[in-house]
């Protein structure tokens, strides 16, 4: 992505990741794996500290190009607001639940504070939760527009 780790868009990018492919009910999994049967595993992940989002897809080499096209179509669906708005609210609940769970685990709280201090982040869990509650469809579309394809690689021959 073109979103730096201290950007105000970071929380919206978490929504993008959730809609795109982080969860089993996200677009990539539903479409590429379940509907089209092109992949035995497909997901996206966001490395917040680096502003990097990547997609992993376990595919047969014969399906590589088609899967790559479908991954880009799913991203385009988010960038052009072709997703079900109810999914946005579902992601909001999941993200808020995850933030709340940080305080329930000593190791999560240590991890959170370590990363927060390492990168000089000032926001508390409460601050982030308030921001998440206010994320709009427009915020998600705006953050998704900063995602650009950078590198594609395969572990086998095509």
C-alpha positions as a Markdown table, in Angstrom:
| # | Residue | x | y | z |
|---|---|---|---|---|
| 1 | Unk | 0.0 | 0.0 | 0.0 |
| 2 | Unk | 1.0 | 3.6 | -0.1 |
| 3 | Unk | -0.2 | 4.1 | 3.4 |
| 4 | Unk | 2.5 | 4.8 | 6.0 |
| 5 | Unk | 2.3 | 3.2 | 9.5 |
| 6 | Unk | 1.3 | 6.4 | 11.2 |
| 7 | Unk | -1.4 | 7.4 | 8.7 |
| 8 | Unk | -5.0 | 8.2 | 9.8 |
| 9 | Unk | -6.0 | 5.7 | 7.0 |
| 10 | Unk | -4.6 | 2.7 | 8.9 |
| 11 | Unk | -7.8 | 1.8 | 10.6 |
| 12 | Unk | -9.7 | 2.0 | 7.4 |
| 13 | Unk | -7.1 | -0.2 | 5.8 |
| 14 | Unk | -7.9 | -2.9 | 8.4 |
| 15 | Unk | -11.5 | -2.8 | 7.1 |
| 16 | Unk | -10.2 | -3.2 | 3.5 |
| 17 | Unk | -8.2 | -6.2 | 4.6 |
| 18 | Unk | -11.2 | -7.7 | 6.3 |
| 19 | Unk | -13.4 | -7.2 | 3.3 |
| 20 | Unk | -10.8 | -8.3 | 0.9 |
| 21 | Unk | -9.4 | -11.5 | 2.2 |
| 22 | Unk | -8.3 | -11.7 | 5.9 |
| 23 | Unk | -11.3 | -13.7 | 7.0 |
| 24 | Unk | -12.9 | -16.9 | 5.7 |
| 25 | Unk | -16.0 | -14.9 | 4.9 |
| 26 | Unk | -14.1 | -12.2 | 3.0 |
| 27 | Unk | -14.3 | -11.7 | -0.8 |
| 28 | Unk | -11.2 | -13.7 | -1.8 |
| 29 | Unk | -12.1 | -16.8 | 0.1 |
| 30 | Unk | -15.8 | -16.7 | -0.9 |
| 31 | Unk | -15.2 | -16.0 | -4.6 |
| 32 | Unk | -11.8 | -17.5 | -5.5 |
| 33 | Unk | -12.0 | -20.6 | -3.3 |
| 34 | Unk | -15.7 | -21.3 | -2.6 |
| 35 | Unk | -17.5 | -20.1 | -5.7 |
| 36 | Unk | -14.9 | -20.7 | -8.4 |
| 37 | Unk | -12.8 | -23.5 | -6.8 |
| 38 | Unk | -9.6 | -22.1 | -8.1 |
| 39 | Unk | -7.6 | -22.2 | -4.9 |
| 40 | Unk | -7.3 | -24.4 | -1.8 |
| 41 | Unk | -6.2 | -21.5 | 0.3 |
| 42 | Unk | -6.4 | -17.8 | -0.3 |
| 43 | Unk | -6.2 | -14.8 | 2.0 |
| 44 | Unk | -4.8 | -11.3 | 2.5 |
| 45 | Unk | -2.8 | -10.0 | 5.4 |
| 46 | Unk | -1.9 | -6.5 | 6.5 |
| 47 | Unk | 1.5 | -5.8 | 8.0 |
| 48 | Unk | 0.5 | -2.5 | 9.7 |
| 49 | Unk | 4.1 | -1.6 | 10.8 |
| 50 | Unk | 5.2 | -1.5 | 7.2 |
| 51 | Unk | 1.9 | -0.5 | 5.4 |
| 52 | Unk | 2.2 | -3.7 | 3.3 |
| 53 | Unk | -0.7 | -5.9 | 2.3 |
| 54 | Unk | -0.1 | -9.2 | 0.7 |
| 55 | Unk | -2.2 | -12.0 | -0.8 |
| 56 | Unk | -1.4 | -15.6 | -0.5 |
| 57 | Unk | -3.0 | -18.1 | -2.8 |
| 58 | Unk | -2.3 | -21.8 | -3.0 |
| 59 | Unk | -3.1 | -22.6 | -6.6 |
| 60 | Unk | -2.4 | -25.1 | -9.3 |
| 61 | Unk | 0.0 | -23.5 | -11.8 |
| 62 | Unk | -2.6 | -23.9 | -14.5 |
| 63 | Unk | -4.9 | -21.5 | -12.6 |
| 64 | Unk | -2.2 | -18.9 | -11.6 |
| 65 | Unk | -3.1 | -16.2 | -14.2 |
| 66 | Unk | -6.9 | -16.6 | -13.6 |
| 67 | Unk | -6.5 | -16.4 | -9.8 |
| 68 | Unk | -4.3 | -13.3 | -10.2 |
| 69 | Unk | -7.1 | -11.7 | -12.3 |
| 70 | Unk | -9.8 | -12.6 | -9.8 |
| 71 | Unk | -7.7 | -11.3 | -6.9 |
| 72 | Unk | -7.4 | -7.9 | -8.7 |
| 73 | Unk | -11.1 | -8.0 | -9.4 |
| 74 | Unk | -11.9 | -8.4 | -5.7 |
| 75 | Unk | -9.7 | -5.5 | -4.9 |
| 76 | Unk | -11.4 | -3.4 | -7.6 |
| 77 | Unk | -14.8 | -4.4 | -6.1 |
| 78 | Unk | -13.8 | -2.7 | -2.9 |
| 79 | Unk | -12.3 | 0.3 | -4.6 |
| 80 | Unk | -15.5 | 0.8 | -6.5 |
| 81 | Unk | -17.9 | 0.1 | -3.6 |
| 82 | Unk | -19.2 | -3.2 | -5.0 |
| 83 | Unk | -19.4 | -4.9 | -1.7 |
| 84 | Unk | -22.3 | -5.6 | 0.6 |
| 85 | Unk | -22.5 | -2.7 | 3.1 |
| 86 | Unk | -23.6 | -5.2 | 5.8 |
| 87 | Unk | -20.1 | -6.8 | 5.6 |
| 88 | Unk | -18.7 | -3.4 | 6.7 |
| 89 | Unk | -20.7 | -3.5 | 9.9 |
| 90 | Unk | -19.6 | -7.2 | 10.5 |
| 91 | Unk | -16.0 | -6.2 | 10.1 |
| 92 | Unk | -16.5 | -3.3 | 12.5 |
| 93 | Unk | -17.8 | -5.7 | 15.1 |
| 94 | Unk | -14.9 | -8.1 | 14.6 |
| 95 | Unk | -12.3 | -5.3 | 14.8 |
| 96 | Unk | -13.8 | -3.8 | 17.9 |
| 97 | Unk | -14.0 | -7.3 | 19.5 |
| 98 | Unk | -10.3 | -7.8 | 18.7 |
| 99 | Unk | -9.4 | -4.5 | 20.2 |
| 100 | Unk | -11.3 | -5.3 | 23.3 |
| 101 | Unk | -9.7 | -8.7 | 23.6 |
| 102 | Unk | -6.2 | -7.1 | 23.7 |
| 103 | Unk | -7.0 | -6.0 | 27.3 |
| 104 | Unk | -8.0 | -9.6 | 28.2 |
| 105 | Unk | -4.6 | -11.1 | 27.6 |
| 106 | Unk | -1.3 | -10.1 | 29.1 |
| 107 | Unk | 0.7 | -11.3 | 26.1 |
| 108 | Unk | -1.6 | -9.3 | 23.7 |
| 109 | Unk | -1.3 | -6.2 | 25.8 |
| 110 | Unk | 2.5 | -6.5 | 25.9 |
| 111 | Unk | 2.6 | -7.0 | 22.1 |
| 112 | Unk | 0.3 | -4.1 | 21.6 |
| 113 | Unk | 2.3 | -1.8 | 23.8 |
| 114 | Unk | 5.6 | -2.9 | 22.4 |
| 115 | Unk | 4.6 | -2.1 | 18.8 |
| 116 | Unk | 3.0 | 1.1 | 20.0 |
| 117 | Unk | 6.2 | 2.3 | 21.7 |
| 118 | Unk | 8.4 | 0.9 | 18.9 |
| 119 | Unk | 6.7 | 3.1 | 16.3 |
| 120 | Unk | 5.9 | 6.0 | 18.5 |
| 121 | Unk | 2.2 | 5.6 | 18.2 |
| 122 | Unk | 0.2 | 7.8 | 20.7 |
| 123 | Unk | -3.3 | 6.3 | 20.2 |
| 124 | Unk | -4.7 | 4.1 | 23.0 |
| 125 | Unk | -6.9 | 1.1 | 22.4 |
| 126 | Unk | -9.8 | 3.4 | 23.3 |
| 127 | Unk | -8.7 | 6.0 | 20.7 |
| 128 | Unk | -8.5 | 3.4 | 18.0 |
| 129 | Unk | -11.9 | 1.9 | 19.0 |
| 130 | Unk | -13.5 | 5.3 | 18.7 |
| 131 | Unk | -11.9 | 5.8 | 15.3 |
| 132 | Unk | -13.1 | 2.3 | 14.2 |
| 133 | Unk | -16.7 | 3.2 | 15.2 |
| 134 | Unk | -16.6 | 6.2 | 12.8 |
| 135 | Unk | -15.0 | 4.5 | 9.7 |
| 136 | Unk | -17.3 | 5.0 | 6.7 |
| 137 | Unk | -17.7 | 3.4 | 3.3 |
| 138 | Unk | -15.9 | 6.4 | 1.9 |
| 139 | Unk | -13.0 | 5.9 | 4.3 |
| 140 | Unk | -12.7 | 2.3 | 3.1 |
| 141 | Unk | -12.8 | 3.2 | -0.6 |
| 142 | Unk | -10.2 | 5.9 | 0.0 |
| 143 | Unk | -7.8 | 3.6 | 1.8 |
| 144 | Unk | -8.3 | 0.9 | -0.8 |
| 145 | Unk | -7.4 | 3.3 | -3.6 |
| 146 | Unk | -3.9 | 3.4 | -2.1 |
| 147 | Unk | -3.3 | -0.3 | -2.7 |
| 148 | Unk | -1.2 | -1.0 | -5.7 |
| 149 | Unk | 0.2 | -4.3 | -7.1 |
| 150 | Unk | 3.9 | -4.3 | -6.5 |
| 151 | Unk | 5.3 | -7.9 | -6.7 |
| 152 | Unk | 3.9 | -11.2 | -7.9 |
| 153 | Unk | 5.9 | -14.5 | -7.5 |
| 154 | Unk | 5.4 | -18.2 | -7.6 |
| 155 | Unk | 7.2 | -21.0 | -5.9 |
| 156 | Unk | 6.9 | -23.3 | -9.0 |
| 157 | Unk | 7.1 | -23.2 | -12.7 |
| 158 | Unk | 4.2 | -21.7 | -14.7 |
